[in-house]
Amino acid sequence: MNPVILSVKITNKRNILEYLINNGETSRITLASALGLSTGTVTNIVTELIQEELVYESRQENSAAGRKTTLLRFNEKKALVLTCIMNGTIEDSIDLAVQDLLGNVISNETIPCMLHVNTEHTEIILIKEIIEYLQSFINRQPENVRKLLCAIGLCIGGMVDSNQLIYAPIFNWQHLNFVTPLSAALHLPVHAEGITRIRALYELRWLDGSEKNVIYLNLSTGIGMVNFFNGKMIRGKTGISGEVGHISLNPFGPKCYCGNNGCFEYYCGMTQMLERVRASLDSIDENDVLYDLVVRKHKPLNPSLVFEAWEKGSLVMYQLLSSVSKYLGAGLTTIYNIYDPDHIVLSGYIDGLDGPIIEDAIIDAKSKIINKFSRQLNITRAHLKPEQENLATALFVTSKYLDSIIE
C-alpha cells in the first residue's frame, strides 16, 4: 500500500478507536459525522477493527428514520494492562492494579515499598525489589488474567525524559532506568511517564475540540505543567518540557533543593508546604487548632489535615495558605503571559477543600495579566480525581498498546 495512504488509514483507525473509548456506544453514521469521514470509509475501517476484535457490535436501537441502527463499542477486554503508581505519597508504597483497556480494575493491591534511594538502599536494590513486587503480583493472578496482560505502565512522581530515564528528586532518583530491566524480567513492554503528563492526557477528552493551545497545571507534591500546542504535547529537546515548578517567583526567597531561590514549587508544592508546617510545630501557640490536631490528637500531618486545620480557624494555616494563594496567582500570571493559552486546566490539592484558595489565586492572576481589560483567563478545574490515577495510567498504556498493534 502507498505509504501516504497507509498513514492516513492508520490515523483514521486510531481516531475511530479513540472516539469509541471516549464516548462509548456509537453508530457508524455518528463516527463519520464526528470525525469528518465518509460513511464508506468508516464502514471499511470498522469491519477491520471487528475482525481484529478491537470493536464489536453491541446492540441495535431505533433511529428517526424507522430503521434500526447498529451501535459499536470498543472491546476493552481484548487485553489487560498492569499499572504501577509511584507518586511520592507520604508513606512509601506502590499501587498495583490489573485493568482492562478502559481502566476498569480487575485486581489491585497497595504494597509498602521503600522508594527513596541512598547509599544503603541503592538504585539496583530498588529495581530488584520493584521487579519482585510486580512478578509476585502477576503470579497471584489467575491464569486467564496473566495470559491477557499486554503491557505495564509506570506512573512516576517525577520527570521522564525522551530516553525513558526518570528524574525524581523526591526519591533521590537521578536518571533511573526502570523500563529496560522491568521489560526484560517480566517479558512485557513497559511504558513510563510522569504523573502530570498522564493526568494531562486524560483531561484532553473533556476539552472542546476547538481549543488547541492548552495548559495543564498540576498542584501536587510539586508543581508540574504540560503544554499542548496545536493539540500536540510539547516535550522539549530532552523530553522534560514543562518544569515550571522551578521558576523563581522570589529571587530573595528560601533556597530550593534545585539550587534556585524562591521557586514556585517551594511556595505551592504540597511536600514543601508540609515541611514548613512541620518545622513550625515547635514554636506555634498551643491554642492554635493545628497544635491541637497534631500534638494533642496525634493526627497525621498530611494534605487533608492542612485544610482541616485551615477550615477550623488555625492562624498558622491561614497564614500559610494565604501565602500559597498569593504565589499561585503569581505563577498563573507568569504562565498566562508566556503562553497565552486558550484554556488552563488546573488540578488542585484536594477537591472540595481547596476551592477558596485557588479561586483567590485566579482572581489575583486576572488582575495582573498583561492587557487585563481585553483578555479572559479561561481556567477550569480538572475532572480526574487523585484516587483515579490508575484509570488515567491504564488509558495511557492502552494508547501505547493500540499504537503498537494498529496497522
Disulfide bonds with the S-S distance in Angstrom:
none
